[in-house]
Every structure is written in structure tokens, then in C-alpha cells.
């Protein structure tokens, strides 16, 4: 039995998902991206079997739909194709704000369709890469990493297991979490770095003395401000932040408290306190980097004991569909 998986959005994440799935037989991979050149590039690299430029047609026969889109585009996109979904289609998304997305899905999706949220993490060997977009897609982008899985309470156990199987097909390890937990984590590690870059830029660019300071900006300034959103990421980041108000306020309060601690040690000329702050940060980063790159949490009992087969996906996909009553 052939399973159609439609991937909407073929940037780094979407195209990498497609590349990972392309290793498995009995899958028909259909791609769609609003940028024609991006779609053609994904098709050329063999990520998808075919490109469909019409969005509703892209999902019409799909058993699984993957939305690898900026958060700000998801609600409008789902609203555009929701009436074209086949019965019992499963929608997965990779956007960072799960509570808001889950609410939209429950409001927007016709009965019988399922939504499961994914938060994929990239392979640590790519942490230092700066390239983005379809050209940075990698078949092993999700290896040696986890993918957080979150779903509304109404989701069936079969749908959740299907999502876990899907994640393992990507070479990633499933990590179940509730919607609020994913939002909290994403506020810390996804949204806060970008907002920190924004704050640094807004506190320096065009500030008094910037005319001379800009001439001597170096690697530290460039590396930190690189996380500031650009182009279509700007409205999407705004939407993500506002949809995750509680989590964002919490991590911003933490950042402000940390800056105040530094400020106080400088204002009081407390060299020992300042050194302790800097040393604590250095040690914290070293520990994080070592743990993240070794990914020891994937070893031993946490690894899946048996490989996931497409037949298992098909059984879960079609097995939990409601059977039509006999005449």
C-alpha cells in the first residue's frame, strides 16, 4: 500500500524531512512551496517525487500532511485547503508555538482529521552552519537528535503512535511532551535568542556614538545579531512571540534579571562577582555544548529497539480509521 505524504514548505526543514523519507519505499512524496524556485530545487535534489503548484490539489489525496511553514502562515494555509482533506488525514506541523496552533486546528479542521505537533531538533554536526533554505537541506538533518511531539487531549493514541513512527523514519528520537511544555522550551531556546539579537540591535544602532561604533563592529557583534529575523521571518517571529505570551515573558524576565546582575557587579566594581558571573556562563556553555554534541541521552534504553517499517505506519494510518457500517 502506497502512502502519500504531502510536504507544504520546502525550506531547510521541509526538504530535509522529504530527503529522509525518500529512503523508504511505498511512500509517494508530494511537495508544494509558494516559491517556484524553491520547489524546483527540492524536486531536483530528489527530495520529492513530484511538485504540485496548486495547494488544495497537493493535499487532496494525502494521508499525512506536513506543514513546514513559518508559524504566521499556518492558520491561513490550513484555512485554504481544509475542505480538500481526505477523511482521517493526519496533519503534522513543525512551527514552534503549539498551544495556539492546536487551538486553530481544532477550530479549523473538519471532523475526523487529526493534528499532531512536532518540534524537530537538528543534528549537532550542523549547529555551526549558517546556511538556510532549501540548499541547506540534509538527509541526516534530524539524526542524533530528538523531536518533541505534542498533541491536543482529543488526539487518539493511534495518531500519537503514528507521529512517533514518522519521527523515527526521519532518524530522530520521539520525545513526548504536552503543548505548554513545548511552548515553554521554545520560548527559551528558539524565541529568546532572536529577541536578544533584536534588543542588542535596537540598543546600539542609531544610538549616540553609533556613527563611530559601526566602523569597529566585529565578529561578536555579527554573530549575535545574526539571529535577528529577516524578511518574512519578522512578521512570523512577532506572531510566535504574541502566541506564546506567558513563556516569552518568563524568559525575558530571566534575561533582564541576568543583565541586572551584571550591571550591579559593574556598578559596584565587584570584580569577584563579575568574574563568577562570567565563569558560570563559560562553564554552562561548555557543559551544554558537550552534552548536545555527544547526545548521550540517545544511548542505551532510549533508542528504539526495532526499526520502524512502512507497514507499521500504514497499519496505524488506516487501522484506526472508522469503518463504514455494513448495509
ABEGO torsion letter per residue (X at the ends): XBBBBBBBEABAAAAAAAAAAAABBGBBBBBBBABAAAAAAAAAAGABABBBABAAAAAAABABBBBBBBAAAAAAAAAAAAAABBBGBBBBBABABAAAAAAAAAAABBBGBBBBBBBBBBBAAAAABABBEAAABBAAAABGBBBBBBBBAABBAAAAAAAAAAAAAAGBBBBBBBAAAAAAAAAAAAAAAAAAAAAAAAAABGBBGAAAAAAABBAAAAAAAAABBBEAAAAAAAAAAAAAAAAAAAAAAAAAAAAAAAAAAAAAGBAAAAAAAAAAAAAAAAAAAAAAAAGAAABEAABBABBBBAAAAAAAAAAABBBBBBX
